[in-house]
Amino acid sequence: MNLDKDFLKLFESELLFESVVEGITLYIFDYKINYTHVPPYTKMTLSAAKGLRSAVIDFYEGKDVDFCNIIKFMSSADIDPDAREWGANRPTEVTSISDSMVIRGMAHKLIANFYLTINQPEKPTKLFNNLEGSISWSLEQLEKRKSA
């Protein structure tokens, strides 16, 4: 896929890997940011979530490395309750140090806040309304991990 230069500039990093599962695209950048883009009117199913997770594990060759997840839900994108539950309790063979979600609109915000309240993720998890803030926060999480 030929990615927009402005999009790549946001990450200030080289794109190392790209995979599409059920219309949802996973990008892995060289400083260990995993960016998942859920297009408009797409539902992240449990099978898609597991497929994306499998792609991450394959990319990192099953090694436990420090990386951050960013998931961007475009307008009218959704996630199945089973996928949301599985995501909160996903296996730990390769584990992210943080999760951030870029959400649009009040409906997404309500669902995301409900997820955070009910599932109470152990790792740092934060909601953003723009990709720039999410990237910046994720890079801070990587720096904190390095200095710990």
C-alpha positions in Angstrom: 0.0 0.0 0.0 1.3 3.5 -0.8 0.9 5.4 2.4 0.4 9.1 2.6 3.6 11.0 3.4 1.9 13.1 6.0 0.6 9.9 7.7 4.2 8.5 7.8 5.6 11.8 9.1 3.3 11.6 12.1 5.1 8.5 13.2 8.6 9.8 12.5 9.5 6.2 11.9 10.0 3.6 9.2 7.1 1.3 8.4 8.4 -2.3 8.9 5.3 -4.4 8.5 1.7 -4.2 7.3 -1.1 -6.7 7.5 -4.8 -6.6 6.7 -7.2 -8.8 8.6 -11.0 -8.6 7.8 -10.5 -5.1 6.4 -8.6 -3.9 9.5 -5.0 -2.8 8.9 -2.1 -3.3 11.3 1.1 -1.2 10.8 4.3 -1.9 12.8 6.8 0.9 13.0 10.5 0.6 13.7 10.4 2.1 17.2 7.8 -0.4 18.3 4.5 1.3 17.8 1.8 -1.0 16.5 -0.9 1.0 14.8 -4.3 -0.6 14.0 -6.7 1.3 11.7 -10.3 0.2 11.9 -12.0 1.8 8.8 -15.5 3.4 8.8 -18.4 0.9 9.1 -16.1 -2.0 10.0 -16.6 -4.2 13.0 -13.6 -5.7 14.8 -14.6 -9.2 15.4 -13.0 -11.7 17.7 -11.5 -13.5 14.8 -10.1 -10.3 13.4 -8.6 -9.4 16.9 -7.0 -12.8 17.1 -5.7 -12.6 13.6 -4.1 -9.2 14.2 -2.6 -10.6 17.5 -1.2 -13.5 15.5 0.4 -11.2 13.0 2.1 -9.2 15.9 3.4 -12.4 17.5 4.7 -13.6 14.1 6.4 -10.3 13.4 8.2 -10.2 16.8 9.0 -13.9 16.4 7.3 -14.6 19.7 9.8 -12.6 21.7 8.7 -10.5 24.6 9.5 -7.0 23.4 8.4 -3.6 24.6 5.9 -2.0 22.2 2.8 0.2 22.3 -0.5 -0.3 20.7 -2.5 2.4 19.1 -6.0 1.6 17.7 -7.9 4.1 15.7 -11.6 3.6 15.2 -13.0 5.7 12.3 -16.6 6.9 12.3 -19.2 4.2 12.7 -16.5 1.6 13.3 -17.3 -0.9 16.1 -15.9 -3.8 18.1 -17.7 -6.9 19.1 -18.2 -7.4 22.9 -16.4 -10.8 22.6 -13.4 -9.0 21.0 -13.5 -6.3 23.6 -13.5 -8.9 26.4 -10.7 -10.9 24.8 -8.6 -7.8 24.3 -8.8 -6.9 28.0 -7.7 -10.4 28.9 -5.6 -11.4 25.9 -2.8 -13.9 26.2 0.6 -12.6 27.2 3.0 -14.4 24.9 3.9 -11.0 23.5 2.6 -8.1 25.6 2.2 -4.4 24.8 3.3 -1.9 27.5 0.4 0.4 26.8 -2.8 0.7 24.7 -4.2 3.9 23.4 -7.4 4.3 21.4 -8.2 7.2 19.0 -11.9 7.6 19.0 -14.4 9.9 17.2 -17.7 10.9 18.5 -19.7 10.5 21.7 -20.8 6.9 21.0 -17.2 5.7 20.8 -16.3 7.7 23.9 -19.1 6.1 25.9 -18.2 2.6 24.8 -14.5 3.2 25.4 -15.1 4.7 28.9 -17.4 1.7 29.7 -14.6 -0.7 28.6 -12.0 1.1 30.8 -14.4 1.2 33.8 -15.5 -2.5 33.6 -12.3 -4.2 32.4 -9.8 -1.9 34.3 -6.7 -2.7 32.2 -3.6 -3.3 34.2 -1.3 -1.6 31.7 -1.5 2.2 31.0 -4.5 2.7 28.7 -5.7 6.1 27.4 -8.3 7.6 25.1 -7.5 10.3 22.5 -9.4 12.2 20.0 -6.4 12.6 17.6 -3.6 10.4 16.4 -0.9 12.9 17.2 -1.7 12.9 20.9 -1.8 9.1 21.0 1.6 8.8 19.3 3.2 11.3 21.7 1.8 9.5 24.7 2.9 6.1 23.4 6.4 7.4 22.9 6.4 8.7 26.5 5.3 5.2 27.7 8.3 3.6 25.8 10.7 6.2 27.4 9.3 5.5 30.9 9.9 1.8 30.3 13.5 2.3 29.1 14.3 4.4 32.2 12.7 2.0 34.7 
